[in-house]
Amino acid sequence: MPPPRRRNAPQGPDPLLAQRRRGALLGLAVGNALSVPTAHRPLLSAPFPTMADGPYSRMTGGGPRELRKGQVTEEVQLACCLGHSLRDLKRYDAADVLRRYRAWQPHAFEVSEALKEVLDECNSGLPPLGAARRVWLRGHRKTAGAGSLARIAPLGVYLSNDAKARTTATLEDSALTHFDPRSQLACAAFTAALAKAVTSGADLKPDDLLTAAESGLLVAGAALGRSAPDYVQEVSTASALLREDLARARDDDPRLYGPELHLHRTQHALHVAFRLAFWELLHAPTAEAALIDVVHRGGDTEVHAAVTGALVGAFHGEEALPAEWRKHVLEALATTKGPLWDVYHPRHLLSLVAT
């Protein structure tokens, strides 16, 4: 039986901004680690808006890779690369971040096919910073997926007070591995929402984050249209689709089990992760309830729960994430030596809050 829900679970926003900043970064990691047993499983769950529940409410690890309890996967490890670069350079530098993403690959226990194709292209002899663009064009401009969205939270926290720098950095970082304008603009809207969450007062409402995402999408769409004039049509289409995602997130039923968009289909991963995260923000009573719902719905839960965890963590704050979950994530692999603890461990993300 799953553990009982905490009756006194904090309901945001946390009055302390530092707690919301930590909540965004820990929410990313906690959501990702919690989802390991259900990743890529087509689970049957309650129809929206009923919150799903079940046996996966504790950190268990496992999965096909037999991970340890609280251990994180690709999405959080790449967020650590991004976080290290921001901490060391005190700014965003695309070349430095890409170097760190490439250095991570030999230590990864799994690399998604989409990311592997881009990293392999980096070794083609052509400029590495253009690898994702070349892959996107070669693949007939298909949707690039949600991988960049799932790692992007550090930019929303670290650059929360500088909208121009945040927008530019977010577009650049997504374009390193996921050039598709849908991926880039989803990341920009998402970091705008995170920035709103971690800089606003105690009267913050969940809908304020959707408004911030809509504004961020508008600003980023204009910027991307100017910088990539050859892809204006794709930018326009991407903006319209993401605006629809935000609109559907306000509904009781976000329409994630339909023929056009289905939670279990990998080709829909970006829009599912984006729409689902904002739906949980608006409809789940707590951060804990949001993540339990996400992991019990199946699909690419490692991505879905990472994105949702960052968003609800940024709003509700660190204390809204169960202490047991946080403890397992921060202590996972503590008895081991090597890069997964020394470099690619989520505890390093918290150094961004202190800088």
C-alpha positions as CSV (number, residue, x, y, z in Angstrom):
1,M,0.0,0.0,0.0
2,P,1.3,3.5,-0.7
3,P,2.1,5.7,2.3
4,P,-0.6,8.1,3.4
5,R,-0.5,11.6,2.0
6,R,0.8,14.2,4.5
7,R,-2.2,16.0,5.9
8,N,0.0,19.0,6.6
9,A,1.8,19.1,3.2
10,P,2.8,22.7,2.5
11,Q,0.7,24.4,-0.1
12,G,2.6,27.2,-1.8
13,P,4.0,29.6,-2.4
14,D,6.7,29.3,0.2
15,P,7.3,32.8,1.7
16,L,11.0,32.3,1.5
17,L,12.4,32.8,-2.0
18,A,15.5,30.7,-1.3
19,Q,13.2,27.8,-0.5
20,R,11.5,28.2,-3.8
21,R,14.9,28.3,-5.6
22,R,15.9,25.1,-3.9
23,G,12.5,23.7,-4.5
24,A,12.9,24.1,-8.3
25,L,16.3,22.3,-8.4
26,L,15.4,19.6,-5.9
27,G,12.0,19.2,-7.5
28,L,13.7,18.4,-10.8
29,A,15.9,15.7,-9.2
30,V,13.2,14.3,-6.9
31,G,10.7,14.0,-9.7
32,N,13.2,12.3,-11.9
33,A,14.3,9.8,-9.3
34,L,10.8,9.0,-8.1
35,S,9.8,8.1,-11.7
36,V,12.4,5.5,-12.3
37,P,10.2,2.4,-11.8
38,T,7.4,3.6,-14.2
39,A,9.5,5.1,-17.0
40,H,8.2,4.2,-20.5
41,R,5.4,2.0,-19.1
42,P,1.9,2.5,-20.6
43,L,0.2,2.5,-17.2
44,L,-3.5,2.7,-16.9
45,S,-4.6,5.5,-14.6
46,A,-7.6,7.6,-13.6
47,P,-8.9,10.0,-16.2
48,F,-8.2,13.7,-15.6
49,P,-9.0,15.6,-13.5
50,T,-8.9,12.7,-10.9
51,M,-5.4,12.5,-9.4
52,A,-3.7,9.2,-10.0
53,D,-2.3,7.2,-7.1
54,G,-0.8,3.8,-6.4
55,P,2.3,1.9,-5.3
56,Y,5.0,4.2,-6.6
57,S,4.9,6.9,-3.9
58,R,8.2,6.1,-2.3
59,M,11.8,6.2,-3.7
60,T,12.5,2.6,-4.8
61,G,15.1,2.9,-7.6
62,G,15.2,-0.2,-9.7
63,G,13.8,-0.1,-13.3
64,P,15.6,-1.8,-16.2
65,R,18.9,-0.2,-15.2
66,E,18.6,-1.4,-11.6
67,L,19.3,2.1,-10.2
68,R,19.8,2.8,-6.6
69,K,17.1,4.4,-4.5
70,G,17.2,8.1,-5.2
71,Q,19.5,7.9,-8.2
72,V,18.9,10.2,-11.0
73,T,19.1,9.8,-14.8
74,E,20.2,11.7,-17.9
75,E,18.0,14.7,-17.5
76,V,19.3,15.7,-14.0
77,Q,22.9,14.7,-14.9
78,L,22.8,17.1,-17.8
79,A,21.3,19.8,-15.6
80,C,24.3,19.3,-13.3
81,C,26.6,20.0,-16.3
82,L,24.7,23.2,-16.9
83,G,24.8,24.1,-13.3
84,H,28.6,23.6,-13.0
85,S,29.2,25.8,-16.0
86,L,27.0,28.6,-14.5
87,R,28.7,28.4,-11.2
88,D,32.2,28.3,-12.5
89,L,31.8,31.1,-15.2
90,K,29.1,33.2,-13.5
91,R,27.3,33.4,-16.8
92,Y,26.1,31.2,-19.6
93,D,28.6,30.1,-22.3
94,A,27.2,27.7,-24.9
95,A,30.6,26.3,-25.9
96,D,31.5,25.5,-22.3
97,V,28.2,23.9,-21.6
98,L,28.4,21.7,-24.8
99,R,31.9,20.7,-23.8
100,R,30.5,19.5,-20.5
101,Y,27.6,17.6,-22.1
102,R,30.1,15.8,-24.3
103,A,32.3,15.0,-21.4
104,W,29.4,13.5,-19.6
105,Q,28.6,10.9,-22.3
106,P,31.3,8.4,-21.4
107,H,30.1,8.2,-17.8
108,A,26.4,7.9,-18.7
109,F,24.7,4.6,-18.1
110,E,22.2,5.5,-20.8
111,V,22.0,8.2,-23.5
112,S,18.7,8.8,-25.3
113,E,18.8,8.2,-29.0
114,A,18.0,11.8,-29.9
115,L,20.8,13.1,-27.8
116,K,23.3,10.4,-28.9
117,E,22.7,11.4,-32.5
118,V,23.6,15.0,-31.8
119,L,26.6,14.1,-29.7
120,D,27.9,11.9,-32.4
121,E,27.4,14.7,-34.9
122,C,29.6,16.9,-32.7
123,N,32.4,14.5,-33.7
124,S,31.8,14.8,-37.5
125,G,34.5,17.5,-38.0
126,L,31.9,20.2,-38.5
127,P,31.4,23.0,-35.9
128,P,29.9,21.3,-32.8
129,L,27.7,24.2,-31.9
130,G,25.7,23.6,-35.1
131,A,25.3,19.8,-34.6
132,A,21.7,19.9,-33.4
133,R,20.7,22.1,-36.3
134,R,22.2,19.8,-38.8
135,V,20.5,16.8,-37.2
136,W,17.1,18.6,-37.2
137,L,17.4,19.5,-40.9
138,R,18.6,16.0,-41.8
139,G,15.6,14.6,-40.0
140,H,13.2,16.7,-42.0
141,R,12.6,19.1,-39.1
142,K,10.7,16.7,-36.9
143,T,9.9,17.4,-33.3
144,A,13.2,17.1,-31.3
145,G,11.7,16.0,-28.0
146,A,11.7,17.2,-24.4
147,G,15.3,16.5,-23.4
148,S,16.4,20.1,-23.3
149,L,13.2,21.1,-21.4
150,A,13.9,18.5,-18.7
151,R,17.4,19.9,-18.0
152,I,16.8,23.7,-18.4
153,A,15.7,24.6,-14.8
154,P,19.1,25.9,-13.6
155,L,18.8,28.7,-16.1
156,G,15.4,29.7,-14.8
157,V,16.8,29.9,-11.3
158,Y,20.3,31.3,-11.9
159,L,19.2,34.0,-14.4
160,S,15.8,34.7,-12.8
161,N,16.5,38.4,-12.4
162,D,17.8,39.0,-16.0
163,A,15.0,38.3,-18.5
164,K,17.1,39.1,-21.6
165,A,20.1,37.0,-20.6
166,R,17.8,34.2,-19.5
167,T,15.9,34.2,-22.8
168,T,19.1,34.2,-24.9
169,A,20.8,31.5,-22.8
170,T,17.7,29.3,-22.8
171,L,17.3,29.4,-26.5
172,E,21.0,28.8,-27.0
173,D,21.1,25.9,-24.6
174,S,18.2,24.1,-26.1
175,A,19.6,24.6,-29.6
176,L,22.8,22.8,-28.6
177,T,20.9,19.5,-28.6
178,H,17.3,20.2,-29.5
179,F,17.2,22.8,-32.3
180,D,13.5,22.4,-33.2
181,P,11.9,25.8,-32.4
182,R,9.2,23.9,-30.4
183,S,11.9,22.7,-28.0
184,Q,13.6,26.1,-27.8
185,L,10.4,28.0,-27.2
186,A,9.1,25.6,-24.7
187,C,12.3,26.0,-22.7
188,A,12.1,29.8,-22.9
189,A,8.5,29.8,-21.7
190,F,9.3,27.3,-18.9
191,T,12.3,29.3,-17.6
192,A,10.2,32.4,-17.6
193,A,7.7,30.7,-15.4
194,L,10.4,29.4,-13.0
195,A,11.9,32.9,-12.8
196,K,8.5,34.3,-11.9
197,A,8.1,31.7,-9.2
198,V,11.4,32.3,-7.5
199,T,11.3,36.1,-7.6
200,S,7.7,36.9,-6.6
201,G,6.1,37.7,-3.3
202,A,3.9,35.6,-1.0
203,D,0.8,36.6,-2.9
204,L,2.0,34.6,-6.0
205,K,-0.7,32.5,-7.6
206,P,-0.3,29.4,-9.9
207,D,-1.9,31.2,-12.8
208,D,0.8,33.9,-12.5
209,L,3.3,31.4,-13.7
210,L,1.2,30.6,-16.8
211,T,1.0,34.3,-17.5
212,A,4.8,34.5,-17.2
213,A,5.2,31.5,-19.5
214,E,2.9,33.2,-22.1
215,S,4.9,36.4,-21.9
216,G,8.2,34.5,-22.1
217,L,6.9,32.6,-25.1
218,L,6.1,35.8,-26.9
219,V,9.4,37.4,-26.2
220,A,11.4,34.3,-27.2
221,G,9.4,33.8,-30.3
222,A,10.2,37.3,-31.5
223,A,13.9,36.8,-30.6
224,L,14.1,33.5,-32.4
225,G,12.3,34.8,-35.4
226,R,14.9,37.5,-35.7
227,S,17.9,35.2,-35.2
228,A,16.6,32.4,-37.4
229,P,14.8,34.1,-40.3
230,D,15.0,30.9,-42.4
231,Y,12.6,29.2,-39.9
232,V,10.0,31.9,-39.3
233,Q,7.2,29.5,-40.3
234,E,8.4,26.9,-37.9
235,V,8.7,29.5,-35.1
236,S,5.2,30.8,-35.7
237,T,3.8,27.2,-35.7
238,A,5.7,26.3,-32.5
239,S,4.4,29.4,-30.7
240,A,0.8,28.6,-31.6
241,L,1.1,25.0,-30.4
242,L,2.7,26.0,-27.1
243,R,0.1,28.6,-26.5
244,E,-2.5,25.9,-27.0
245,D,-0.7,23.7,-24.5
246,L,-0.9,26.5,-21.9
247,A,-4.6,27.0,-22.6
248,R,-5.3,23.3,-22.3
249,A,-3.4,23.2,-19.0
250,R,-6.1,25.5,-17.5
251,D,-8.9,23.0,-18.4
252,D,-10.0,20.2,-16.0
253,D,-9.1,17.7,-18.8
254,P,-5.8,18.7,-20.5
255,R,-6.6,16.2,-23.4
256,L,-3.5,14.1,-23.0
257,Y,-5.1,10.8,-24.0
258,G,-6.3,11.8,-27.4
259,P,-5.3,10.9,-31.0
260,E,-3.6,14.2,-31.6
261,L,-1.6,14.2,-28.3
262,H,-1.1,11.1,-26.1
263,L,0.8,10.8,-22.9
264,H,2.3,7.5,-23.8
265,R,3.6,8.3,-27.3
266,T,7.2,9.4,-27.6
267,Q,6.6,11.6,-30.6
268,H,4.4,13.8,-28.4
269,A,6.9,14.0,-25.6
270,L,7.6,17.7,-25.7
271,H,4.0,18.9,-25.7
272,V,3.0,16.3,-23.1
273,A,5.8,17.3,-20.7
274,F,5.1,21.0,-21.1
275,R,1.3,20.8,-20.9
276,L,1.3,18.2,-18.0
277,A,3.6,20.3,-15.8
278,F,1.4,23.4,-16.0
279,W,-1.7,21.3,-15.5
280,E,-0.3,19.8,-12.3
281,L,0.7,23.3,-11.1
282,L,-2.9,24.5,-11.5
283,H,-4.8,21.4,-10.4
284,A,-2.7,19.4,-7.9
285,P,-3.3,20.5,-4.3
286,T,0.4,20.0,-3.4
287,A,3.8,19.3,-5.0
288,E,3.7,15.8,-3.6
289,A,0.3,15.1,-5.1
290,A,1.5,16.5,-8.5
291,L,4.5,14.2,-8.7
292,I,2.6,11.1,-7.5
293,D,0.0,11.7,-10.2
294,V,2.7,12.1,-12.9
295,V,4.6,8.9,-12.1
296,H,1.4,6.8,-12.0
297,R,0.4,7.9,-15.5
298,G,3.3,6.2,-17.2
299,G,4.9,7.3,-20.5
300,D,8.3,9.1,-20.3
301,T,7.9,9.7,-16.6
302,E,11.6,10.5,-16.1
303,V,11.1,13.6,-18.3
304,H,7.6,14.4,-17.2
305,A,8.3,14.2,-13.5
306,A,11.5,16.2,-13.8
307,V,9.8,19.0,-15.6
308,T,6.8,18.9,-13.3
309,G,9.0,18.7,-10.2
310,A,10.9,21.8,-11.1
311,L,7.8,23.8,-11.7
312,V,5.8,22.8,-8.7
313,G,8.9,22.8,-6.5
314,A,9.6,26.4,-7.7
315,F,6.1,27.4,-6.6
316,H,5.5,25.4,-3.4
317,G,9.1,25.4,-2.2
318,E,11.6,22.8,-0.9
319,E,9.6,21.9,2.2
320,A,6.7,20.8,0.0
321,L,8.8,17.9,-1.3
322,P,8.6,15.0,1.2
323,A,11.8,14.9,3.4
324,E,12.2,11.2,2.7
325,W,12.3,11.9,-1.1
326,R,14.9,14.7,-0.7
327,K,17.0,12.6,1.7
328,H,17.2,9.7,-0.7
329,V,18.1,11.9,-3.7
330,L,20.8,13.9,-1.8
331,E,22.4,10.7,-0.3
332,A,22.2,8.4,-3.3
333,L,25.6,7.1,-4.3
334,A,27.3,8.7,-1.3
335,T,29.3,5.5,-0.6
336,T,30.6,5.4,-4.2
337,K,33.5,7.1,-5.8
338,G,33.5,8.5,-9.3
339,P,31.9,11.0,-11.6
340,L,28.3,10.1,-10.9
341,W,28.9,11.4,-7.3
342,D,31.7,13.9,-7.9
343,V,30.3,15.7,-10.9
344,Y,26.8,14.5,-12.0
345,H,25.0,14.4,-8.7
346,P,22.0,16.6,-8.0
347,R,23.4,18.0,-4.7
348,H,25.8,20.1,-6.8
349,L,22.8,22.0,-8.2
350,L,22.1,23.6,-4.9
351,S,25.3,25.5,-5.1
352,L,23.5,27.8,-7.6
353,V,21.2,29.0,-4.8
354,A,24.1,30.2,-2.7
355,T,25.8,32.1,-5.5
